[in-house]
Amino acid sequence: MNHAVSTVHSGCGNEPGLISVDQALQMIRDHTDHLQTETLPLGQALNRFIAKDIYAEIQLPMFSQSAVDGYAICASGEIKAGDAFELIGEIRAGQRVEIELSEGQALRIFTGAKIPAHTTTVARQEIVQVNGESMSLTESLRQDADIRKAGEEIAIGQCLAVTGQQLSVGAIAGLSMAGIQEVSVYRYPKIAVVITGDEVAETMEDLNSGKIFDANAPLIQAWFQSRNQQVDILHVADTEQAVSELFTQLKEPYDLILTTGGVSVGDYDFVRPVALKLGFEQIFWKVKQKPGKPMFFAKSERADQSPCYLLGLPGNPAAVYVGMQIYTATLLNALQGQQQQPNWFSAVLTHDLKMDSRERFLRMSASFDQSILKVKSLSRQQSHMLSNLMEANCLVRIPANQSIQTGQILQGLLI
């Protein structure tokens, strides 16, 4: 698809053709294909998305076992305080002992040990008195007390985890207990992060020449590290040739090119025009939001006919932060077979907010007040500022063209 590249500077947020936040998110999901799958050892699959349902090949517990340290008892009738039993041995967890109890007999047993044949109940050690080769009860007992029945938790063939489920710490523990040693998951995308601009300072001396320290590369790298993903970070000068040469090198080996800066309509904004010249198809450009309006999403077909995606974020660090939390996260999920919306929460705003023609994402502090989740805006919200992220724990969506009143319920995203 060919697109004319406009150099007309339009009014901020008011030009026609801007799409909404929800439209942009839906377009990402609609135009993103999931990646291929791979098989990983379970211990290396934390936070990955399952690509194939997982079924139990064993039952849990694998055998009936004691739930406590105590005594396995064989008694067919009512078991009362004062009843005595003959002690015939002991069995520990992991010990293979083929012992059968007869009526009136008991066996010392420990938590997790296999229940001997003909056991009718287990008496925890706190209610037992031992005298030589016999023991007696200090309390009455019901049948089947403190016995973990074979298969009571998981049956053979039971579905343990479904396609699309994310592997949490708990899920890995549960699958490991069920004997699962490897899993089929969606492959992580290979990502190149391109920081555009000639203004990045590398030393303190560079600051004297009008340059600034780079927050975007550390921000993006830390964000991916928090998701257990590795990325390659590159810097490129603000020239059409440099951007073109780099994109040409990156589009074949990488699944996603994530850029910061160079997506607006300035004289040195080359990301979009270069991408279009190289054959990328524009999915959308510009979202009616603040910060982060000039966002660009495109895809290109590689030599093997698989897609390479390009997500162009604005250069201001607050816009980059918003873009990572909302759009990059949605894109990465889609690449791994996930089509869900961001996990928005609802909370009560504690103050008024002025109206704006664009939907806004404000950095706020969320906390519970008498069991009600409330949010409060922080100062220094401009798109070039990040210092309030020291305090912020959420991004809150502020609807466009509305005067927001104290007590209004808003959507937010925990960060």
C-alpha positions in Angstrom: 0.0 0.0 0.0 1.4 3.4 -1.0 1.0 6.4 1.3 1.7 10.0 0.5 3.9 11.6 3.1 2.6 14.9 4.3 4.8 17.7 5.5 1.9 19.9 6.5 2.1 20.9 10.2 -1.4 20.5 11.7 -3.0 21.7 14.9 -2.1 19.6 17.8 -4.7 16.9 18.4 -7.4 18.5 16.3 -6.5 17.4 12.8 -8.9 14.9 11.1 -8.2 11.2 10.8 -6.9 10.6 14.3 -8.0 7.2 15.7 -9.0 6.5 19.3 -6.9 4.6 21.8 -9.3 1.6 21.7 -9.2 1.7 17.9 -5.4 1.7 17.9 -5.3 -1.3 20.3 -7.8 -3.2 18.2 -5.8 -2.6 15.1 -2.7 -3.9 16.7 -4.5 -7.1 17.7 -6.2 -7.4 14.3 -3.0 -7.0 12.2 -0.6 -9.0 14.3 0.1 -12.7 13.7 1.3 -14.9 16.5 4.8 -16.3 16.2 5.8 -19.9 15.9 6.1 -22.1 19.0 9.1 -23.7 20.7 9.5 -26.4 23.4 11.3 -25.3 26.6 12.2 -27.0 29.8 9.6 -26.0 32.4 12.1 -24.2 34.5 12.9 -21.8 31.7 9.3 -20.9 30.8 8.4 -18.3 33.4 6.0 -15.7 32.0 5.7 -17.5 28.7 2.4 -18.2 27.0 1.4 -21.9 26.6 0.9 -22.9 23.0 -0.6 -26.3 23.6 -3.0 -27.7 26.2 -1.2 -29.6 28.9 -2.7 -32.9 30.3 -1.8 -34.9 33.4 0.0 -38.1 32.7 0.0 -39.1 36.4 -2.5 -38.7 39.2 -1.9 -36.6 42.3 -1.4 -37.8 44.9 0.2 -40.7 43.0 -0.8 -42.9 46.0 -2.8 -42.5 49.2 -0.5 -40.9 51.8 -0.5 -39.5 55.3 -1.3 -35.8 55.7 0.4 -35.7 59.1 3.0 -37.2 61.3 1.1 -39.8 63.3 -0.1 -43.4 63.2 -1.8 -45.4 60.5 -4.6 -47.5 62.1 -6.7 -50.4 61.0 -10.1 -50.3 62.9 -13.3 -51.1 61.1 -15.8 -49.9 63.7 -16.1 -46.8 65.8 -12.8 -45.4 67.0 -13.0 -43.9 70.5 -10.7 -42.2 73.0 -8.9 -44.9 75.0 -8.8 -47.5 72.2 -5.4 -49.3 72.1 -3.6 -50.7 69.1 -0.6 -52.9 68.5 2.4 -51.1 67.0 4.1 -53.1 64.2 6.7 -50.7 62.7 7.1 -47.4 60.9 7.2 -45.9 57.5 8.8 -42.7 56.3 8.1 -40.5 53.3 9.8 -41.9 50.2 10.3 -45.3 51.9 9.0 -48.3 50.0 7.6 -50.8 52.6 5.1 -53.4 51.8 3.2 -53.7 55.0 -0.5 -54.7 55.5 -2.3 -53.8 58.7 -4.7 -56.1 60.4 -7.6 -55.2 62.6 -6.3 -53.6 65.9 -2.8 -52.8 64.5 -1.1 -49.5 64.0 2.0 -48.2 62.2 4.1 -45.1 62.9 3.9 -43.0 59.8 5.2 -39.6 58.7 3.8 -36.9 56.4 3.8 -37.9 52.8 4.4 -41.6 53.4 2.5 -44.2 51.5 -0.6 -45.5 53.4 -0.2 -49.2 54.2 -2.9 -51.6 52.9 -6.0 -51.8 55.1 -5.4 -48.5 56.8 -8.8 -47.0 57.8 -7.6 -43.7 59.4 -4.5 -41.8 60.6 -4.2 -40.5 64.1 -2.0 -37.4 64.4 0.7 -37.8 66.9 -0.7 -35.2 69.3 -3.6 -37.4 70.2 -1.6 -40.6 70.8 0.1 -42.1 73.8 2.7 -44.7 73.2 3.6 -47.4 75.7 6.2 -49.9 74.5 4.7 -51.8 71.6 1.2 -50.4 71.9 -0.4 -47.0 71.5 -3.8 -45.6 72.6 -5.9 -42.6 71.6 -6.7 -39.6 73.8 -9.5 -38.5 71.4 -12.1 -40.2 69.2 -11.4 -40.4 65.5 -13.5 -40.6 62.3 -12.7 -43.0 59.5 -10.4 -41.7 56.7 -9.0 -38.9 58.9 -5.8 -37.2 57.6 -5.5 -39.5 54.6 -4.7 -37.9 51.2 -6.5 -40.1 48.7 -4.8 -41.1 45.5 -5.9 -38.9 42.6 -8.0 -36.5 44.8 -6.2 -33.5 43.4 -5.5 -34.5 39.8 -6.7 -37.4 37.7 -4.8 -38.9 34.8 -5.8 -37.1 31.6 -7.0 -34.0 33.4 -6.3 -30.7 31.7 -3.7 -28.8 33.8 -3.2 -25.7 31.7 -4.8 -24.4 28.5 -3.4 -22.7 25.4 -2.8 -19.0 26.0 -2.3 -19.3 29.7 0.7 -17.4 31.1 3.1 -19.5 33.2 3.3 -17.9 36.6 5.5 -19.1 39.4 2.6 -21.0 40.9 1.7 -22.6 37.5 5.3 -23.8 37.1 5.2 -25.3 40.6 1.9 -27.0 40.0 3.0 -28.5 36.6 6.3 -29.6 38.1 4.5 -31.5 40.9 2.5 -33.2 38.2 5.7 -34.4 36.5 5.6 -32.0 33.5 9.2 -31.3 32.5 8.8 -29.3 29.2 6.2 -27.2 27.7 5.2 -25.8 24.2 5.2 -22.0 24.3 4.9 -19.2 21.8 8.4 -17.9 20.8 9.5 -14.6 22.2 9.9 -12.0 19.4 13.4 -10.9 18.4 13.3 -7.1 18.9 15.5 -4.3 17.8 15.1 -1.0 19.6 16.1 2.0 17.6 16.7 5.3 19.4 16.7 8.1 16.9 18.3 11.5 17.3 21.6 13.4 17.3 20.9 15.0 20.7 21.9 12.2 23.0 24.8 13.0 25.4 27.3 10.3 26.2 29.4 12.3 28.7 28.9 15.3 30.9 30.9 17.4 28.5 28.3 16.7 25.8 25.8 18.6 27.9 27.6 21.8 27.2 26.9 21.5 23.5 23.1 21.3 24.0 22.8 17.6 24.2 20.7 15.7 26.8 21.0 12.3 28.6 19.1 9.5 27.0 16.3 8.2 29.2 14.5 6.2 26.5 17.1 3.4 26.0 17.4 2.6 29.8 13.6 2.9 30.2 12.9 0.4 27.3 15.7 -2.0 28.3 14.5 -2.1 31.9 10.9 -2.6 30.8 11.9 -5.6 28.7 14.1 -7.0 31.5 11.0 -6.9 33.8 9.3 -9.2 31.3 12.4 -11.5 31.0 13.0 -10.5 27.4 16.2 -9.4 25.8 16.4 -6.7 23.1 19.1 -5.2 21.0 19.4 -1.4 21.4 20.8 0.7 18.6 21.1 4.5 18.0 20.8 6.1 14.6 21.4 9.6 13.4 18.6 11.9 12.2 19.3 11.4 8.5 17.2 9.6 5.9 20.2 7.6 4.7 21.1 6.4 8.1 17.6 5.4 9.0 17.1 3.7 5.7 20.3 1.7 5.9 19.5 0.6 9.5 15.9 -0.5 8.7 17.1 -2.4 5.7 19.5 -4.3 7.9 17.0 -5.0 10.7 13.8 -6.0 8.9 14.9 -9.5 8.0 16.5 -10.8 11.2 14.0 -9.1 13.6 10.3 -9.7 14.3 9.8 -6.2 15.6 11.6 -2.8 15.1 10.6 -0.6 18.0 11.7 3.1 17.5 11.6 6.2 19.6 11.4 9.6 18.0 11.3 10.5 14.3 7.5 9.7 13.8 6.0 13.2 13.7 6.1 15.7 10.8 9.3 17.5 11.6 12.1 18.1 9.1 14.2 15.4 10.7 11.4 12.8 11.3 12.4 10.0 8.9 11.0 6.9 10.6 7.6 6.9 8.8 8.7 8.1 5.3 11.6 5.7 5.2 9.5 2.7 6.4 7.0 3.4 3.7 9.7 3.6 1.0 11.1 0.3 2.2 7.7 -1.4 1.7 6.2 -1.3 5.1 2.4 -1.1 5.1 1.0 1.5 7.4 -1.6 0.2 9.8 -2.1 3.5 11.6 -0.4 6.8 12.3 -1.4 9.2 15.0 -3.7 8.4 17.9 -5.9 11.0 19.6 -4.2 10.8 22.9 -1.8 12.7 25.2 1.0 12.0 25.5 2.0 10.0 22.4 -0.1 11.3 19.5 2.3 10.6 16.6 2.4 6.9 17.1 3.1 4.8 14.0 2.4 1.1 13.4 3.3 -0.8 10.2 4.2 -4.2 9.0 6.3 -5.6 6.1 6.7 -9.0 4.5 10.1 -10.6 4.7 11.8 -12.8 2.2 10.3 -15.9 3.9 6.9 -14.2 3.8 6.8 -13.8 7.6 6.0 -10.3 8.9 8.3 -7.8 10.4 6.4 -5.2 12.5 7.5 -1.6 13.2 6.1 0.3 16.2 7.2 3.9 16.2 6.9 5.7 19.5 7.3 9.5 19.9 10.6 10.7 21.3 9.5 12.3 24.6 10.2 9.9 27.4 6.7 10.1 29.0 5.2 9.3 25.7 7.6 6.4 25.4 6.6 5.1 28.8 2.9 5.3 28.0 3.6 3.6 24.7 5.5 0.7 26.3 2.9 0.1 29.0 -0.1 0.1 26.7 0.8 -0.4 23.0 4.1 -2.4 23.1 2.6 -4.7 25.8 -0.5 -5.3 23.6 1.7 -6.0 20.6 4.0 -8.4 22.4 0.9 -10.3 23.7 -0.5 -10.5 20.2 2.8 -11.9 18.9 2.4 -14.7 21.6 -1.2 -15.5 20.7 -2.9 -13.2 23.2 -5.8 -11.0 22.1 -7.0 -9.6 25.4 -7.4 -5.9 26.4 -5.0 -4.3 28.8 -5.9 -5.2 32.4 -7.7 -1.9 33.2 -8.9 -1.3 36.8 -11.6 1.1 38.0 -11.0 3.7 40.7 -12.4 6.9 42.1 -10.7 10.2 41.3 -10.1 12.4 44.3 -10.1 15.8 42.6 -11.3 17.7 39.5 -9.5 17.7 36.2 -9.7 20.2 33.3 -11.0 19.2 29.9 -8.8 18.3 27.0 -9.6 17.5 23.3 -7.5 14.3 23.5 -7.8 11.3 25.8 -5.0 11.6 28.3 -2.9 9.1 30.3 -1.9 10.7 33.6 0.6 9.3 36.0 -1.1 8.9 39.3 -0.9 7.3 42.7 -3.5 4.7 43.5 -4.3 3.6 47.1 -7.2 2.1 49.1 -9.3 4.3 51.3 -11.8 2.4 53.4 -11.7 -0.5 50.9 -12.3 1.9 47.9 -9.5 2.2 45.4 -8.8 5.9 44.8 -6.4 7.7 42.4 -4.7 11.0 42.7 -2.9 12.9 39.9 0.8 13.8 40.4 2.5 17.0 39.3 5.0 17.3 36.4 2.8 15.5 33.8 4.5 17.1 30.7 5.7 14.6 28.1 9.4 15.4 28.6 9.2 14.8 32.4 9.7 11.5 34.1 10.5 12.4 37.7 7.0 11.7 39.0 7.5 8.0 38.1 9.3 7.8 41.4 5.8 8.1 43.0 3.4 6.9 40.4 2.0 3.4 40.5 -0.6 3.6 37.7 -1.6 5.3 34.4 -5.1 6.6 34.4 -7.2 7.2 31.3 -8.9 10.6 31.2 -11.7 10.7 28.6 -11.5 13.4 25.9 -13.8 16.5 25.8 -15.1 16.0 29.4 -14.7 18.0 32.5 -13.7 15.4 35.1 -15.2 15.8 38.5 -14.2 14.6 42.0 -15.7 11.2 42.6 -15.8 10.1 39.0 -14.8 6.5 38.2 -11.9 6.2 35.8 -10.0 3.3 34.2 -6.4 2.8 35.0 -3.4 0.4 34.5 -1.1 -0.6 37.3 2.5 0.0 36.5 
